[in-house]
């Protein structure tokens, strides 16, 4: 599973990265995490052909906001599969997020159990770990 974490606050990125790694270790999931300190960096990475199963975005960032990144994923990339999770200390943005169809909106400071709950939902929706190939002969 590939995860992008994008927030302009270094401490928040570190915290979320730690929670996601802890989640992966606790639930035996292989998670590859890429960290971005700005929306423009993440858009550049996406434009270069990279894809993420789960994208965790801060809303308020200079230059390109998390909403800009979400719109890029949904409208430019035409990606309706990636699960977008927004984090912010500002509740007033919740209504603007409907056009991006996020999986969830978490209020800062984010707790580990919130990450567990939202990742459980994302893993279920993505069908990760549910792929079974069964072969029988005779």
N, CA, C and O atoms as a GROMACS GRO file, in nm:
protein
  552
    1UNK      N    1   0.085  -0.117   0.000
    1UNK     CA    2   0.000   0.000   0.000
    1UNK      C    3   0.090   0.123   0.000
    1UNK      O    4   0.185   0.131   0.078
    2UNK      N    5   0.060   0.219  -0.088
    2UNK     CA    6   0.138   0.343  -0.095
    2UNK      C    7   0.057   0.457  -0.034
    2UNK      O    8  -0.060   0.476  -0.067
    3UNK      N    9   0.122   0.532   0.055
    3UNK     CA   10   0.057   0.641   0.125
    3UNK      C   11   0.139   0.768   0.107
    3UNK      O   12   0.261   0.767   0.119
    4UNK      N   13   0.069   0.879   0.079
    4UNK     CA   14   0.131   1.012   0.075
    4UNK      C   15   0.080   1.092   0.193
    4UNK      O   16  -0.040   1.095   0.220
    5UNK      N   17   0.172   1.158   0.263
    5UNK     CA   18   0.136   1.247   0.373
    5UNK      C   19   0.186   1.386   0.334
    5UNK      O   20   0.304   1.405   0.308
    6UNK      N   21   0.094   1.482   0.331
    6UNK     CA   22   0.129   1.617   0.286
    6UNK      C   23   0.077   1.721   0.384
    6UNK      O   24  -0.043   1.737   0.402
    7UNK      N   25   0.170   1.791   0.448
    7UNK     CA   26   0.138   1.897   0.544
    7UNK      C   27   0.258   1.990   0.549
    7UNK      O   28   0.372   1.944   0.542
    8UNK      N   29   0.234   2.119   0.561
    8UNK     CA   30   0.345   2.214   0.566
    8UNK      C   31   0.407   2.223   0.706
    8UNK      O   32   0.508   2.292   0.723
    9UNK      N   33   0.349   2.156   0.804
    9UNK     CA   34   0.404   2.153   0.940
    9UNK      C   35   0.486   2.025   0.957
    9UNK      O   36   0.430   1.915   0.959
   10UNK      N   37   0.616   2.039   0.968
   10UNK     CA   38   0.708   1.924   0.978
   10UNK      C   39   0.671   1.832   1.095
   10UNK      O   40   0.676   1.710   1.082
   11UNK      N   41   0.633   1.892   1.210
   11UNK     CA   42   0.598   1.810   1.326
   11UNK      C   43   0.475   1.724   1.298
   11UNK      O   44   0.470   1.609   1.341
   12UNK      N   45   0.377   1.779   1.227
   12UNK     CA   46   0.256   1.704   1.196
   12UNK      C   47   0.287   1.590   1.099
   12UNK      O   48   0.235   1.479   1.114
   13UNK      N   49   0.371   1.617   0.999
   13UNK     CA   50   0.410   1.513   0.902
   13UNK      C   51   0.480   1.399   0.976
   13UNK      O   52   0.450   1.282   0.950
   14UNK      N   53   0.569   1.432   1.064
   14UNK     CA   54   0.642   1.330   1.141
   14UNK      C   55   0.547   1.248   1.226
   14UNK      O   56   0.560   1.126   1.233
   15UNK      N   57   0.453   1.314   1.291
   15UNK     CA   58   0.355   1.246   1.376
   15UNK      C   59   0.269   1.151   1.293
   15UNK      O   60   0.252   1.035   1.331
   16UNK      N   61   0.214   1.198   1.182
   16UNK     CA   62   0.128   1.114   1.098
   16UNK      C   63   0.208   0.997   1.040
   16UNK      O   64   0.159   0.884   1.036
   17UNK      N   65   0.331   1.025   0.997
   17UNK     CA   66   0.416   0.919   0.943
   17UNK      C   67   0.439   0.810   1.049
   17UNK      O   68   0.434   0.691   1.019
   18UNK      N   69   0.463   0.853   1.171
   18UNK     CA   70   0.484   0.758   1.282
   18UNK      C   71   0.358   0.676   1.307
   18UNK      O   72   0.367   0.554   1.326
   19UNK      N   73   0.242   0.739   1.307
   19UNK     CA   74   0.115   0.669   1.328
   19UNK      C   75   0.088   0.567   1.218
   19UNK      O   76   0.045   0.455   1.245
   20UNK      N   77   0.114   0.606   1.092
   20UNK     CA   78   0.089   0.516   0.980
   20UNK      C   79   0.185   0.397   0.986
   20UNK      O   80   0.145   0.283   0.960
   21UNK      N   81   0.310   0.422   1.019
   21UNK     CA   82   0.409   0.314   1.034
   21UNK      C   83   0.367   0.219   1.145
   21UNK      O   84   0.374   0.097   1.131
   22UNK      N   85   0.323   0.276   1.256
   22UNK     CA   86   0.276   0.196   1.370
   22UNK      C   87   0.154   0.112   1.330
   22UNK      O   88   0.144  -0.005   1.368
   23UNK      N   89   0.064   0.172   1.254
   23UNK     CA   90  -0.053   0.098   1.204
   23UNK      C   91  -0.008  -0.021   1.119
   23UNK      O   92  -0.055  -0.133   1.138
   24UNK      N   93   0.083   0.005   1.026
   24UNK     CA   94   0.133  -0.102   0.939
   24UNK      C   95   0.196  -0.215   1.017
   24UNK      O   96   0.170  -0.332   0.990
   25UNK      N   97   0.278  -0.179   1.115
   25UNK     CA   98   0.344  -0.280   1.198
   25UNK      C   99   0.244  -0.358   1.283
   25UNK      O  100   0.255  -0.480   1.297
   26UNK      N  101   0.146  -0.289   1.340
   26UNK     CA  102   0.047  -0.353   1.427
   26UNK      C  103  -0.045  -0.447   1.353
   26UNK      O  104  -0.087  -0.549   1.407
   27UNK      N  105  -0.078  -0.413   1.229
   27UNK     CA  106  -0.176  -0.491   1.154
   27UNK      C  107  -0.114  -0.568   1.038
   27UNK      O  108  -0.183  -0.611   0.946
   28UNK      N  109   0.019  -0.585   1.044
   28UNK     CA  110   0.090  -0.666   0.947
   28UNK      C  111   0.066  -0.621   0.802
   28UNK      O  112   0.042  -0.704   0.714
   29UNK      N  113   0.071  -0.492   0.780
   29UNK     CA  114   0.049  -0.437   0.646
   29UNK      C  115   0.178  -0.371   0.598
   29UNK      O  116   0.242  -0.296   0.672
   30UNK      N  117   0.214  -0.398   0.474
   30UNK     CA  118   0.332  -0.336   0.415
   30UNK      C  119   0.292  -0.199   0.360
   30UNK      O  120   0.216  -0.190   0.263
   31UNK      N  121   0.342  -0.093   0.421
   31UNK     CA  122   0.304   0.042   0.382
   31UNK      C  123   0.429   0.121   0.342
   31UNK      O  124   0.525   0.130   0.418
   32UNK      N  125   0.425   0.177   0.221
   32UNK     CA  126   0.531   0.263   0.170
   32UNK      C  127   0.482   0.407   0.183
   32UNK      O  128   0.380   0.443   0.124
   33UNK      N  129   0.552   0.488   0.261
   33UNK     CA  130   0.507   0.624   0.291
   33UNK      C  131   0.600   0.726   0.225
   33UNK      O  132   0.721   0.720   0.241
   34UNK      N  133   0.541   0.820   0.150
   34UNK     CA  134   0.614   0.934   0.096
   34UNK      C  135   0.562   1.059   0.166
   34UNK      O  136   0.441   1.075   0.185
   35UNK      N  137   0.653   1.147   0.203
   35UNK     CA  138   0.620   1.268   0.278
   35UNK      C  139   0.644   1.391   0.192
   35UNK      O  140   0.745   1.400   0.121
   36UNK      N  141   0.551   1.486   0.199
   36UNK     CA  142   0.560   1.610   0.123
   36UNK      C  143   0.529   1.727   0.215
   36UNK      O  144   0.435   1.720   0.295
   37UNK      N  145   0.608   1.834   0.204
   37UNK     CA  146   0.587   1.951   0.289
   37UNK      C  147   0.512   2.062   0.217
   37UNK      O  148   0.507   2.176   0.265
   38UNK      N  149   0.453   2.031   0.101
   38UNK     CA  150   0.373   2.128   0.028
   38UNK      C  151   0.293   2.061  -0.081
   38UNK      O  152   0.334   1.959  -0.137
   39UNK      N  153   0.178   2.119  -0.110
   39UNK     CA  154   0.090   2.064  -0.212
   39UNK      C  155   0.151   2.060  -0.350
   39UNK      O  156   0.125   1.969  -0.428
   40UNK      N  157   0.234   2.161  -0.382
   40UNK     CA  158   0.295   2.166  -0.515
   40UNK      C  159   0.393   2.050  -0.535
   40UNK      O  160   0.406   1.998  -0.646
   41UNK      N  161   0.461   2.008  -0.427
   41UNK     CA  162   0.552   1.893  -0.436
   41UNK      C  163   0.474   1.765  -0.466
   41UNK      O  164   0.516   1.685  -0.549
   42UNK      N  165   0.362   1.747  -0.398
   42UNK     CA  166   0.281   1.627  -0.419
   42UNK      C  167   0.221   1.626  -0.560
   42UNK      O  168   0.221   1.522  -0.626
   43UNK      N  169   0.170   1.740  -0.606
   43UNK     CA  170   0.115   1.747  -0.742
   43UNK      C  171   0.223   1.714  -0.844
   43UNK      O  172   0.196   1.644  -0.942
   44UNK      N  173   0.344   1.763  -0.824
   44UNK     CA  174   0.455   1.732  -0.914
   44UNK      C  175   0.483   1.582  -0.918
   44UNK      O  176   0.508   1.526  -1.024
   45UNK      N  177   0.480   1.519  -0.802
   45UNK     CA  178   0.503   1.375  -0.794
   45UNK      C  179   0.391   1.298  -0.866
   45UNK      O  180   0.418   1.201  -0.937
   46UNK      N  181   0.268   1.342  -0.847
   46UNK     CA  182   0.154   1.278  -0.913
   46UNK      C  183   0.161   1.297  -1.065
   46UNK      O  184   0.132   1.205  -1.141
   47UNK      N  185   0.200   1.417  -1.106
   47UNK     CA  186   0.213   1.445  -1.250
   47UNK      C  187   0.322   1.360  -1.313
   47UNK      O  188   0.318   1.332  -1.433
   48UNK      N  189   0.419   1.319  -1.233
   48UNK     CA  190   0.528   1.234  -1.281
   48UNK      C  191   0.488   1.088  -1.293
   48UNK      O  192   0.570   1.004  -1.332
   49UNK      N  193   0.364   1.056  -1.260
   49UNK     CA  194   0.316   0.920  -1.278
   49UNK      C  195   0.301   0.838  -1.151
   49UNK      O  196   0.258   0.723  -1.157
   50UNK      N  197   0.336   0.895  -1.038
   50UNK     CA  198   0.320   0.819  -0.912
   50UNK      C  199   0.174   0.814  -0.870
   50UNK      O  200   0.098   0.907  -0.897
   51UNK      N  201   0.136   0.706  -0.806
   51UNK     CA  202   0.000   0.684  -0.759
   51UNK      C  203   0.004   0.646  -0.612
   51UNK      O  204   0.095   0.575  -0.569
   52UNK      N  205  -0.093   0.693  -0.537
   52UNK     CA  206  -0.102   0.659  -0.396
   52UNK      C  207  -0.240   0.601  -0.366
   52UNK      O  208  -0.341   0.649  -0.416
   53UNK      N  209  -0.242   0.496  -0.284
   53UNK     CA  210  -0.368   0.436  -0.242
   53UNK      C  211  -0.441   0.527  -0.144
   53UNK      O  212  -0.563   0.544  -0.151
   54UNK      N  213  -0.364   0.586  -0.054
   54UNK     CA  214  -0.419   0.677   0.048
   54UNK      C  215  -0.337   0.805   0.047
   54UNK      O  216  -0.214   0.802   0.047
   55UNK      N  217  -0.408   0.919   0.047
   55UNK     CA  218  -0.343   1.050   0.049
   55UNK      C  219  -0.396   1.127   0.170
   55UNK      O  220  -0.516   1.152   0.181
   56UNK      N  221  -0.305   1.164   0.260
   56UNK     CA  222  -0.342   1.240   0.379
   56UNK      C  223  -0.297   1.384   0.355
   56UNK      O  224  -0.179   1.410   0.336
   57UNK      N  225  -0.393   1.477   0.357
   57UNK     CA  226  -0.366   1.615   0.319
   57UNK      C  227  -0.408   1.715   0.425
   57UNK      O  228  -0.518   1.707   0.479
   58UNK      N  229  -0.319   1.807   0.455
   58UNK     CA  230  -0.357   1.926   0.531
   58UNK      C  231  -0.435   2.014   0.434
   58UNK      O  232  -0.409   2.012   0.314
   59UNK      N  233  -0.528   2.091   0.485
   59UNK     CA  234  -0.605   2.178   0.396
   59UNK      C  235  -0.530   2.309   0.372
   59UNK      O  236  -0.515   2.352   0.258
   60UNK      N  237  -0.485   2.374   0.479
   60UNK     CA  238  -0.422   2.506   0.468
   60UNK      C  239  -0.272   2.492   0.447
   60UNK      O  240  -0.197   2.464   0.541
   61UNK      N  241  -0.228   2.514   0.323
   61UNK     CA  242  -0.086   2.515   0.291
   61UNK      C  243  -0.062   2.629   0.193
   61UNK      O  244  -0.150   2.662   0.114
   62UNK      N  245   0.057   2.689   0.197
   62UNK     CA  246   0.086   2.797   0.101
   62UNK      C  247   0.096   2.741  -0.041
   62UNK      O  248   0.123   2.623  -0.060
   63UNK      N  249   0.074   2.823  -0.137
   63UNK     CA  250   0.078   2.791  -0.281
   63UNK      C  251  -0.036   2.698  -0.320
   63UNK      O  252  -0.137   2.746  -0.371
   64UNK      N  253  -0.025   2.569  -0.298
   64UNK     CA  254  -0.130   2.473  -0.333
   64UNK      C  255  -0.188   2.413  -0.205
   64UNK      O  256  -0.118   2.348  -0.127
   65UNK      N  257  -0.317   2.436  -0.184
   65UNK     CA  258  -0.384   2.384  -0.064
   65UNK      C  259  -0.414   2.235  -0.081
   65UNK      O  260  -0.402   2.180  -0.191
   66UNK      N  261  -0.454   2.173   0.027
   66UNK     CA  262  -0.497   2.034   0.019
   66UNK      C  263  -0.618   2.018  -0.071
   66UNK      O  264  -0.634   1.914  -0.136
   67UNK      N  265  -0.703   2.118  -0.076
   67UNK     CA  266  -0.819   2.113  -0.166
   67UNK      C  267  -0.772   2.114  -0.310
   67UNK      O  268  -0.826   2.041  -0.393
   68UNK      N  269  -0.672   2.197  -0.342
   68UNK     CA  270  -0.616   2.199  -0.478
   68UNK      C  271  -0.562   2.061  -0.516
   68UNK      O  272  -0.582   2.015  -0.628
   69UNK      N  273  -0.493   1.997  -0.423
   69UNK     CA  274  -0.437   1.864  -0.450
   69UNK      C  275  -0.550   1.763  -0.471
   69UNK      O  276  -0.544   1.681  -0.562
   70UNK      N  277  -0.653   1.770  -0.387
   70UNK     CA  278  -0.766   1.680  -0.402
   70UNK      C  279  -0.837   1.696  -0.536
   70UNK      O  280  -0.874   1.598  -0.600
   71UNK      N  281  -0.855   1.820  -0.578
   71UNK     CA  282  -0.916   1.848  -0.708
   71UNK      C  283  -0.827   1.794  -0.819
   71UNK      O  284  -0.878   1.740  -0.917
   72UNK      N  285  -0.696   1.807  -0.806
   72UNK     CA  286  -0.603   1.754  -0.906
   72UNK      C  287  -0.619   1.602  -0.917
   72UNK      O  288  -0.626   1.548  -1.027
   73UNK      N  289  -0.626   1.535  -0.803
   73UNK     CA  290  -0.639   1.389  -0.802
   73UNK      C  291  -0.771   1.346  -0.868
   73UNK      O  292  -0.773   1.257  -0.952
   74UNK      N  293  -0.879   1.412  -0.829
   74UNK     CA  294  -1.011   1.370  -0.877
   74UNK      C  295  -1.040   1.416  -1.020
   74UNK      O  296  -1.092   1.338  -1.100
   75UNK      N  297  -1.007   1.541  -1.053
   75UNK     CA  298  -1.048   1.597  -1.182
   75UNK      C  299  -0.942   1.587  -1.292
   75UNK      O  300  -0.975   1.556  -1.406
   76UNK      N  301  -0.817   1.614  -1.260
   76UNK     CA  302  -0.711   1.609  -1.362
   76UNK      C  303  -0.668   1.465  -1.385
   76UNK      O  304  -0.658   1.420  -1.500
   77UNK      N  305  -0.642   1.392  -1.277
   77UNK     CA  306  -0.599   1.253  -1.289
   77UNK      C  307  -0.717   1.158  -1.314
   77UNK      O  308  -0.697   1.043  -1.354
   78UNK      N  309  -0.838   1.207  -1.289
   78UNK     CA  310  -0.959   1.124  -1.304
   78UNK      C  311  -0.951   1.000  -1.213
   78UNK      O  312  -0.993   0.891  -1.252
   79UNK      N  313  -0.898   1.019  -1.093
   79UNK     CA  314  -0.878   0.911  -0.997
   79UNK      C  315  -0.987   0.918  -0.890
   79UNK      O  316  -0.986   1.006  -0.804
   80UNK      N  317  -1.078   0.825  -0.896
   80UNK     CA  318  -1.183   0.820  -0.794
   80UNK      C  319  -1.160   0.704  -0.696
   80UNK      O  320  -1.241   0.679  -0.607
   81UNK      N  321  -1.048   0.634  -0.713
   81UNK     CA  322  -1.017   0.518  -0.629
   81UNK      C  323  -0.933   0.556  -0.507
   81UNK      O  324  -0.960   0.508  -0.396
   82UNK      N  325  -0.832   0.641  -0.526
   82UNK     CA  326  -0.746   0.680  -0.413
   82UNK      C  327  -0.833   0.736  -0.302
   82UNK      O  328  -0.927   0.812  -0.326
   83UNK      N  329  -0.800   0.700  -0.179
   83UNK     CA  330  -0.874   0.747  -0.063
   83UNK      C  331  -0.804   0.871  -0.007
   83UNK      O  332  -0.686   0.866   0.029
   84UNK      N  333  -0.877   0.982   0.000
   84UNK     CA  334  -0.822   1.108   0.048
   84UNK      C  335  -0.873   1.133   0.189
   84UNK      O  336  -0.993   1.124   0.216
   85UNK      N  337  -0.779   1.163   0.279
   85UNK     CA  338  -0.811   1.194   0.418
   85UNK      C  339  -0.758   1.334   0.445
   85UNK      O  340  -0.638   1.360   0.430
   86UNK      N  341  -0.846   1.425   0.484
   86UNK     CA  342  -0.803   1.561   0.516
   86UNK      C  343  -0.782   1.575   0.665
   86UNK      O  344  -0.852   1.515   0.746
   87UNK      N  345  -0.681   1.657   0.699
   87UNK     CA  346  -0.657   1.693   0.838
   87UNK      C  347  -0.644   1.844   0.845
   87UNK      O  348  -0.584   1.906   0.758
   88UNK      N  349  -0.702   1.902   0.948
   88UNK     CA  350  -0.695   2.047   0.964
   88UNK      C  351  -0.737   2.084   1.105
   88UNK      O  352  -0.807   2.008   1.172
   89UNK      N  353  -0.695   2.200   1.148
   89UNK     CA  354  -0.743   2.252   1.275
   89UNK      C  355  -0.863   2.343   1.251
   89UNK      O  356  -0.925   2.391   1.346
   90UNK      N  357  -0.895   2.367   1.124
   90UNK     CA  358  -1.005   2.455   1.086
   90UNK      C  359  -1.126   2.375   1.039
   90UNK      O  360  -1.120   2.310   0.935
   91UNK      N  361  -1.235   2.379   1.116
   91UNK     CA  362  -1.354   2.302   1.084
   91UNK      C  363  -1.434   2.363   0.968
   91UNK      O  364  -1.511   2.292   0.904
   92UNK      N  365  -1.418   2.490   0.941
   92UNK     CA  366  -1.503   2.557   0.842
   92UNK      C  367  -1.481   2.508   0.699
   92UNK      O  368  -1.561   2.538   0.611
   93UNK      N  369  -1.375   2.432   0.674
   93UNK     CA  370  -1.348   2.383   0.539
   93UNK      C  371  -1.427   2.258   0.503
   93UNK      O  372  -1.427   2.216   0.388
   94UNK      N  373  -1.492   2.198   0.601
   94UNK     CA  374  -1.557   2.069   0.579
   94UNK      C  375  -1.653   2.071   0.459
   94UNK      O  376  -1.656   1.975   0.383
   95UNK      N  377  -1.730   2.176   0.441
   95UNK     CA  378  -1.827   2.181   0.332
   95UNK      C  379  -1.761   2.189   0.195
   95UNK      O  380  -1.816   2.139   0.097
   96UNK      N  381  -1.643   2.252   0.186
   96UNK     CA  382  -1.573   2.265   0.059
   96UNK      C  383  -1.519   2.131   0.008
   96UNK      O  384  -1.484   2.118  -0.109
   97UNK      N  385  -1.512   2.033   0.094
   97UNK     CA  386  -1.449   1.906   0.061
   97UNK      C  387  -1.541   1.810  -0.015
   97UNK      O  388  -1.494   1.709  -0.067
   98UNK      N  389  -1.669   1.839  -0.021
   98UNK     CA  390  -1.761   1.747  -0.086
   98UNK      C  391  -1.726   1.721  -0.232
   98UNK      O  392  -1.743   1.608  -0.280
   99UNK      N  393  -1.679   1.822  -0.303
   99UNK     CA  394  -1.647   1.803  -0.445
   99UNK      C  395  -1.528   1.709  -0.465
   99UNK      O  396  -1.509   1.656  -0.574
  100UNK      N  397  -1.448   1.690  -0.361
  100UNK     CA  398  -1.331   1.603  -0.370
  100UNK      C  399  -1.364   1.461  -0.321
  100UNK      O  400  -1.286   1.368  -0.345
  101UNK      N  401  -1.475   1.445  -0.256
  101UNK     CA  402  -1.520   1.315  -0.203
  101UNK      C  403  -1.414   1.248  -0.115
  101UNK      O  404  -1.368   1.138  -0.145
  102UNK      N  405  -1.376   1.314  -0.006
  102UNK     CA  406  -1.276   1.253   0.082
  102UNK      C  407  -1.336   1.138   0.163
  102UNK      O  408  -1.457   1.129   0.182
  103UNK      N  409  -1.250   1.052   0.209
  103UNK     CA  410  -1.293   0.943   0.296
  103UNK      C  411  -1.328   0.997   0.434
  103UNK      O  412  -1.425   0.953   0.496
  104UNK      N  413  -1.248   1.094   0.482
  104UNK     CA  414  -1.272   1.146   0.617
  104UNK      C  415  -1.207   1.283   0.632
  104UNK      O  416  -1.127   1.327   0.550
  105UNK      N  417  -1.244   1.349   0.741
  105UNK     CA  418  -1.190   1.479   0.778
  105UNK      C  419  -1.155   1.471   0.926
  105UNK      O  420  -1.243   1.456   1.010
  106UNK      N  421  -1.025   1.480   0.958
  106UNK     CA  422  -0.979   1.469   1.096
  106UNK      C  423  -0.934   1.606   1.145
  106UNK      O  424  -0.866   1.680   1.075
  107UNK      N  425  -0.973   1.637   1.268
  107UNK     CA  426  -0.936   1.765   1.329
  107UNK      C  427  -0.804   1.748   1.404
  107UNK      O  428  -0.786   1.653   1.482
  108UNK      N  429  -0.712   1.842   1.380
  108UNK     CA  430  -0.584   1.842   1.453
  108UNK      C  431  -0.607   1.880   1.597
  108UNK      O  432  -0.696   1.961   1.624
  109UNK      N  433  -0.534   1.826   1.690
  109UNK     CA  434  -0.429   1.727   1.676
  109UNK      C  435  -0.491   1.589   1.652
  109UNK      O  436  -0.594   1.554   1.709
  110UNK      N  437  -0.427   1.512   1.567
  110UNK     CA  438  -0.476   1.380   1.529
  110UNK      C  439  -0.423   1.277   1.629
  110UNK      O  440  -0.306   1.280   1.667
  111UNK      N  441  -0.511   1.187   1.670
  111UNK     CA  442  -0.476   1.080   1.763
  111UNK      C  443  -0.451   0.951   1.685
  111UNK      O  444  -0.504   0.932   1.576
  112UNK      N  445  -0.371   0.862   1.742
  112UNK     CA  446  -0.340   0.735   1.676
  112UNK      C  447  -0.466   0.655   1.644
  112UNK      O  448  -0.477   0.599   1.535
  113UNK      N  449  -0.560   0.649   1.737
  113UNK     CA  450  -0.681   0.568   1.715
  113UNK      C  451  -0.762   0.621   1.596
  113UNK      O  452  -0.828   0.543   1.528
  114UNK      N  453  -0.758   0.750   1.571
  114UNK     CA  454  -0.826   0.806   1.453
  114UNK      C  455  -0.763   0.752   1.325
  114UNK      O  456  -0.833   0.720   1.229
  115UNK      N  457  -0.631   0.741   1.324
  115UNK     CA  458  -0.560   0.686   1.207
  115UNK      C  459  -0.598   0.538   1.189
  115UNK      O  460  -0.623   0.494   1.077
  116UNK      N  461  -0.603   0.464   1.298
  116UNK     CA  462  -0.642   0.323   1.290
  116UNK      C  463  -0.782   0.310   1.230
  116UNK      O  464  -0.804   0.230   1.139
  117UNK      N  465  -0.876   0.388   1.280
  117UNK     CA  466  -1.014   0.380   1.232
  117UNK      C  467  -1.026   0.416   1.084
  117UNK      O  468  -1.092   0.346   1.008
  118UNK      N  469  -0.962   0.524   1.044
  118UNK     CA  470  -0.975   0.568   0.904
  118UNK      C  471  -0.898   0.476   0.810
  118UNK      O  472  -0.942   0.453   0.697
  119UNK      N  473  -0.785   0.423   0.854
  119UNK     CA  474  -0.709   0.330   0.770
  119UNK      C  475  -0.784   0.197   0.756
  119UNK      O  476  -0.779   0.135   0.649
  120UNK      N  477  -0.850   0.153   0.861
  120UNK     CA  478  -0.932   0.032   0.850
  120UNK      C  479  -1.040   0.050   0.743
  120UNK      O  480  -1.064  -0.040   0.663
  121UNK      N  481  -1.104   0.167   0.743
  121UNK     CA  482  -1.205   0.196   0.641
  121UNK      C  483  -1.144   0.199   0.501
  121UNK      O  484  -1.198   0.140   0.407
  122UNK      N  485  -1.030   0.266   0.488
  122UNK     CA  486  -0.964   0.279   0.357
  122UNK      C  487  -0.921   0.143   0.304
  122UNK      O  488  -0.941   0.113   0.186
  123UNK      N  489  -0.861   0.061   0.389
  123UNK     CA  490  -0.815  -0.072   0.347
  123UNK      C  491  -0.934  -0.155   0.301
  123UNK      O  492  -0.925  -0.227   0.201
  124UNK      N  493  -1.044  -0.145   0.372
  124UNK     CA  494  -1.165  -0.218   0.333
  124UNK      C  495  -1.216  -0.169   0.196
  124UNK      O  496  -1.246  -0.250   0.109
  125UNK      N  497  -1.226  -0.038   0.178
  125UNK     CA  498  -1.276   0.018   0.052
  125UNK      C  499  -1.184  -0.013  -0.066
  125UNK      O  500  -1.231  -0.036  -0.177
  126UNK      N  501  -1.054  -0.014  -0.041
  126UNK     CA  502  -0.959  -0.042  -0.147
  126UNK      C  503  -0.949  -0.192  -0.178
  126UNK      O  504  -0.898  -0.232  -0.283
  127UNK      N  505  -0.999  -0.275  -0.086
  127UNK     CA  506  -0.993  -0.420  -0.106
  127UNK      C  507  -0.853  -0.476  -0.088
  127UNK      O  508  -0.822  -0.584  -0.138
  128UNK      N  509  -0.769  -0.402  -0.016
  128UNK     CA  510  -0.631  -0.448   0.006
  128UNK      C  511  -0.632  -0.564   0.103
  128UNK      O  512  -0.692  -0.557   0.211
  129UNK      N  513  -0.567  -0.670   0.064
  129UNK     CA  514  -0.559  -0.789   0.148
  129UNK      C  515  -0.674  -0.885   0.125
  129UNK      O  516  -0.677  -0.992   0.185
  130UNK      N  517  -0.768  -0.849   0.039
  130UNK     CA  518  -0.882  -0.936   0.013
  130UNK      C  519  -0.866  -1.015  -0.116
  130UNK      O  520  -0.956  -1.091  -0.153
  131UNK      N  521  -0.755  -0.999  -0.185
  131UNK     CA  522  -0.734  -1.068  -0.311
  131UNK      C  523  -0.690  -1.212  -0.284
  131UNK      O  524  -0.588  -1.235  -0.219
  132UNK      N  525  -0.768  -1.305  -0.334
  132UNK     CA  526  -0.738  -1.446  -0.314
  132UNK      C  527  -0.734  -1.515  -0.449
  132UNK      O  528  -0.823  -1.497  -0.532
  133UNK      N  529  -0.631  -1.593  -0.471
  133UNK     CA  530  -0.622  -1.675  -0.590
  133UNK      C  531  -0.625  -1.820  -0.544
  133UNK      O  532  -0.538  -1.864  -0.468
  134UNK      N  533  -0.724  -1.892  -0.589
  134UNK     CA  534  -0.738  -2.030  -0.546
  134UNK      C  535  -0.732  -2.118  -0.670
  134UNK      O  536  -0.800  -2.091  -0.770
  135UNK      N  537  -0.651  -2.222  -0.664
  135UNK     CA  538  -0.635  -2.315  -0.776
  135UNK      C  539  -0.652  -2.456  -0.725
  135UNK      O  540  -0.586  -2.497  -0.629
  136UNK      N  541  -0.737  -2.528  -0.788
  136UNK     CA  542  -0.756  -2.669  -0.754
  136UNK      C  543  -0.741  -2.752  -0.880
  136UNK      O  544  -0.787  -2.713  -0.987
  137UNK      N  545  -0.678  -2.864  -0.864
  137UNK     CA  546  -0.664  -2.957  -0.976
  137UNK      C  547  -0.722  -3.091  -0.932
  137UNK      O  548  -0.690  -3.142  -0.825
  138UNK      N  549  -0.808  -3.147  -1.019
  138UNK     CA  550  -0.878  -3.271  -0.988
  138UNK      C  551  -0.963  -3.254  -0.865
  138UNK      O  552  -1.030  -3.348  -0.823
   0.00000   0.00000   0.00000
